[in-house]
Amino acid sequence: MNIVFPLFHDVTQLDFTGPAQVLSRMDGAKIHLVAETRDPIRTDSGFAALPTCTYAECPPADVICIPGGYGTAAACEDDKLLRFLERQTQTATWITSVCTGMFLLGKLGLLKGREVTSHWGYTHLISSLGAQHKPGRFVVDGNLVTGGGVTAGIDFALHLTALIAGEEAAQLIQLALEYDPEPPFNNGHPDQAPETLVGKLRPRYNAAAADIAKVI
């Protein structure tokens, strides 16, 4: 089972490394980190990731998962990446995204009339894609599965594993990874966080969302 993560500069590393850690443990799964070349891809965490294959070398995806990050706006204008995604999504069994990776699917016109989610800082743009925002850590609409922001990719991947391989397989992976979150603060979403903290972050996300709005 070929699980394909297309990468681009300034990608959020946990958007793909979190799901990859989960999905790679399914029986028969093979992870492909794909870019135009095999040159290192700069992530938002100060280190690079090495693609395992190029667009030309990548096999047809059974699962394609598009991560997000501050490089999403530039990725939405990358014709070679968009052509690669168009080819892969035509035959993939599961079409998925995490965080702002959803906007690349929207750029291809694949979200019209669908229910989706994304990082909370960008959900106000979803209607411009002809899609409907459904709150949640992940949202399933047919063969389309979208994950919320960053850490939601782990929950997304466990649920996707259950859809593909069954709940027991997903539960075994969760147990093996000791995924037993107990965050020190009840502060992971604007619905829970103090407005003073939300207000400190909104300008950052508003600026990034404005860049995405220009290209979708």
C-alpha positions as CSV (number, residue, x, y, z in Angstrom):
1,M,0.0,0.0,0.0
2,N,1.7,3.2,-1.2
3,I,1.2,6.2,1.1
4,V,2.4,9.4,-0.5
5,F,3.2,12.6,1.2
6,P,4.1,15.4,-1.2
7,L,6.6,17.9,0.4
8,F,7.3,21.5,-0.3
9,H,9.5,24.1,1.4
10,D,8.3,25.5,4.7
11,V,6.1,22.5,5.3
12,T,5.1,21.9,8.9
13,Q,7.0,18.7,9.7
14,L,4.5,17.3,12.2
15,D,1.8,17.5,9.5
16,F,3.5,14.6,7.7
17,T,5.8,13.0,10.3
18,G,2.9,12.5,12.8
19,P,0.6,10.7,10.3
20,A,3.6,8.9,8.7
21,Q,4.6,7.4,12.1
22,V,1.1,6.0,12.5
23,L,0.4,4.9,8.9
24,S,3.8,3.3,8.4
25,R,2.9,0.7,10.9
26,M,0.0,-0.7,8.9
27,D,0.8,-4.1,7.4
28,G,2.1,-3.7,3.8
29,A,2.4,0.1,4.1
30,K,5.2,1.9,2.3
31,I,5.8,5.6,2.9
32,H,6.9,7.9,0.0
33,L,8.1,11.4,0.7
34,V,7.9,13.1,-2.7
35,A,9.2,16.3,-4.2
36,E,10.3,17.5,-7.6
37,T,13.9,16.4,-6.8
38,R,15.6,14.5,-4.1
39,D,17.2,17.6,-2.7
40,P,16.4,18.3,1.0
41,I,13.1,20.0,1.7
42,R,13.2,22.8,4.3
43,T,10.6,22.4,7.1
44,D,9.3,25.0,9.5
45,S,11.2,23.4,12.4
46,G,14.7,24.4,11.3
47,F,15.7,21.1,9.8
48,A,15.2,19.5,6.4
49,A,13.5,16.3,5.3
50,L,14.9,14.1,2.5
51,P,12.4,13.0,-0.2
52,T,12.5,9.3,-0.9
53,C,11.5,9.8,-4.6
54,T,10.7,12.4,-7.2
55,Y,7.4,13.1,-8.9
56,A,8.6,11.1,-11.9
57,E,9.6,8.1,-9.7
58,C,6.6,8.0,-7.4
59,P,4.3,5.0,-7.8
60,P,0.5,5.5,-7.9
61,A,-0.8,6.4,-4.4
62,D,-3.3,4.2,-2.6
63,V,-3.3,7.0,0.0
64,I,-2.2,10.5,-0.7
65,C,-1.8,12.8,2.3
66,I,-1.0,16.5,1.7
67,P,0.5,18.3,4.7
68,G,0.3,22.0,5.3
69,G,2.5,24.8,6.6
70,Y,3.6,28.3,5.9
71,G,4.7,27.2,2.5
72,T,1.1,26.4,1.4
73,A,0.5,29.6,-0.5
74,A,3.7,29.1,-2.6
75,A,2.8,25.4,-3.1
76,C,-0.6,26.5,-4.5
77,E,1.2,28.2,-7.3
78,D,3.7,25.4,-8.0
79,D,2.4,24.0,-11.4
80,K,4.7,20.9,-11.2
81,L,3.3,20.0,-7.8
82,L,-0.3,20.6,-8.8
83,R,0.1,18.4,-11.9
84,F,1.6,15.7,-9.8
85,L,-1.3,15.9,-7.3
86,E,-3.8,15.9,-10.1
87,R,-2.4,12.7,-11.5
88,Q,-2.2,11.0,-8.1
89,T,-5.7,12.0,-6.9
90,Q,-7.3,10.6,-10.0
91,T,-6.5,7.1,-9.0
92,A,-5.9,7.2,-5.2
93,T,-8.3,5.2,-3.0
94,W,-8.0,7.8,-0.2
95,I,-7.5,11.5,-0.7
96,T,-6.4,13.2,2.5
97,S,-4.8,16.3,4.0
98,V,-3.7,17.7,7.3
99,C,-4.0,21.4,8.3
100,T,-3.7,23.8,5.4
101,G,-2.8,21.0,3.0
102,M,-6.5,20.9,2.3
103,F,-6.1,24.1,0.2
104,L,-4.1,22.3,-2.4
105,L,-7.0,19.9,-2.8
106,G,-9.3,22.9,-3.1
107,K,-7.0,24.4,-5.7
108,L,-7.6,21.2,-7.8
109,G,-11.4,21.6,-7.4
110,L,-11.7,18.5,-5.3
111,L,-13.6,20.0,-2.3
112,K,-16.7,21.4,-4.0
113,G,-19.8,20.3,-2.0
114,R,-17.7,18.4,0.5
115,E,-17.4,18.7,4.3
116,V,-13.8,19.4,5.5
117,T,-11.7,20.8,8.3
118,S,-8.4,22.5,8.7
119,H,-6.4,24.5,11.3
120,W,-8.7,26.9,13.2
121,G,-6.8,29.9,11.8
122,Y,-7.8,29.1,8.3
123,T,-11.3,27.7,8.5
124,H,-12.9,31.0,7.4
125,L,-11.5,30.4,3.9
126,I,-13.1,27.0,3.4
127,S,-16.4,28.4,1.9
128,S,-14.4,30.1,-0.9
129,L,-13.5,26.6,-2.1
130,G,-17.2,25.6,-2.4
131,A,-16.8,23.4,0.6
132,Q,-18.4,23.3,4.0
133,H,-16.4,23.6,7.3
134,K,-17.3,20.8,9.8
135,P,-15.5,21.3,13.1
136,G,-13.5,18.3,14.3
137,R,-10.0,16.9,14.7
138,F,-10.7,15.1,11.4
139,V,-13.6,14.9,9.0
140,V,-14.5,12.0,6.7
141,D,-16.6,12.6,3.6
142,G,-16.6,9.5,1.4
143,N,-13.0,8.8,0.4
144,L,-11.9,12.3,1.5
145,V,-10.4,12.6,4.9
146,T,-9.2,16.0,6.2
147,G,-7.3,16.6,9.5
148,G,-7.3,19.7,11.6
149,G,-4.2,21.6,12.6
150,V,-0.8,19.9,13.1
151,T,-1.2,17.6,16.1
152,A,-4.7,16.6,14.8
153,G,-2.8,14.6,12.1
154,I,-2.1,11.9,14.6
155,D,-5.8,11.5,15.4
156,F,-6.6,11.7,11.7
157,A,-4.1,8.9,10.9
158,L,-5.4,6.6,13.6
159,H,-8.9,7.0,12.3
160,L,-7.8,6.5,8.7
161,T,-6.0,3.3,9.8
162,A,-9.2,2.1,11.3
163,L,-11.0,2.7,8.0
164,I,-8.4,0.9,6.0
165,A,-7.3,-1.9,8.3
166,G,-9.9,-2.1,11.0
167,E,-10.2,-0.7,14.5
168,E,-8.0,-3.4,16.2
169,A,-5.1,-2.5,13.9
170,A,-5.5,1.2,14.8
171,Q,-5.7,0.4,18.5
172,L,-2.6,-1.7,18.4
173,I,-0.7,1.1,16.7
174,Q,-2.0,3.6,19.2
175,L,-0.9,1.4,22.1
176,A,2.5,0.7,20.5
177,L,3.1,4.5,20.1
178,E,1.8,5.1,23.7
179,Y,-0.4,7.8,22.3
180,D,-2.1,8.7,25.5
181,P,-2.3,12.5,25.4
182,E,-2.5,14.4,28.7
183,P,-1.6,18.0,27.8
184,P,-0.5,20.2,30.7
185,F,-3.0,22.9,29.6
186,N,-6.5,22.8,28.4
187,N,-5.6,25.3,25.7
188,G,-5.3,23.6,22.4
189,H,-8.2,25.3,20.5
190,P,-9.8,28.8,20.6
191,D,-12.9,27.3,22.1
192,Q,-10.9,26.5,25.2
193,A,-8.1,29.1,25.2
194,P,-8.3,32.5,26.8
195,E,-9.1,35.2,24.3
196,T,-5.9,37.1,25.3
197,L,-3.8,34.2,24.0
198,V,-5.9,33.7,20.9
199,G,-5.5,37.4,20.2
200,K,-1.8,37.1,20.2
201,L,-1.8,34.4,17.6
202,R,-4.6,35.7,15.3
203,P,-2.4,38.3,13.5
204,R,0.1,35.6,12.5
205,Y,-2.6,33.3,11.1
206,N,-4.6,36.2,9.5
207,A,-1.5,37.2,7.5
208,A,-0.8,33.6,6.4
209,A,-4.5,33.1,5.5
210,A,-4.4,36.3,3.5
211,D,-1.5,34.9,1.4
212,I,-3.5,31.7,0.8
213,A,-6.6,33.6,-0.1
214,K,-4.7,35.3,-2.9
215,V,-3.9,32.0,-4.6
216,I,-6.9,29.8,-4.2
